[in-house]
Amino acid sequence: MLFLFLICCHGQNQELEYRSIEYYLQQISELEYNALLEQNLLVDSVTIADEYFNKNTNQLNEKGFKKYVDIQKNIYMSFFKDYLYQQHIVYNDDVYVLYFTLEGSDDIEWNVVKWKKDKWNNEDRLDRDFLKTDSLITKLFWNYDEGPKNIENIKIFIKYDYLVLERGNLYHSLYDLKTYTVLVNEESPFHASGGQDKEKMNEWIKINLHDKIEKYFVIKENKASR
């Protein structure tokens, strides 16, 4: 786990910039590869150790597969024990930060929180208990994907004093920075849409979240043009 420790320390010593989910998945791949070598499941990048090799299938045998699953599980549990940084925006005296983590086997959860600017610690990990109990931060809203995922173009941005969470090129959440109110959000779009496929889920998101958020922008634009 030395590699993971070095990653965390590196993130704390520099100004954080946007990080995609792919950025973290690459780190996990490197951790898995190193662990497979350290625990002698792999001899090198292309060679499975004889003890774990099935000569008939040219793949892992049952013992090797079980060992691989255990290695992967331990890495994921360690890596995703905290919330991981993706983006932050400074607005007046506050810093709004987007974090994500893995829940269960493959459900992904996003949280948007607010720090006071003078308390923002520029760390790329947020302890789960800290999020629940510490008075230094305010949890604004969260949502997650169970089943099909919207993990492309994930970002927060500010428009007309609204904070917006966008995922998969669809607006998911709207927070009013003036009234400190969540105006639009759905914690589980997959369940709210009836738990079907991604196409049906995104149709539901478009109608019930994205379009509603765009209406708030139109109202602001109309008021500004008067």
Buried (B, 14 or more C-beta within 10 A) or exposed (E): EEEBEEBEEEBEEEEBEEBBBEEBEEBBEEBBEBBBBEBEBBEEEEEBBEEBBBEEEEEBBEEBBEBBEEBBEEBBEEBBEBBBBBBBBEBEEBBBBBBBBBEEEEBBBBBBBBBEEEEBEBBBBBEEEEBEEEEEBBEBBBBBBBBBBBBEEBBBEBEBEBBBBBBBEBBBBBBBBEEEEBBBBBEBBBEBBEEEEBEBBBEBBBEBBBEBBEEBBEEBEEEEEE
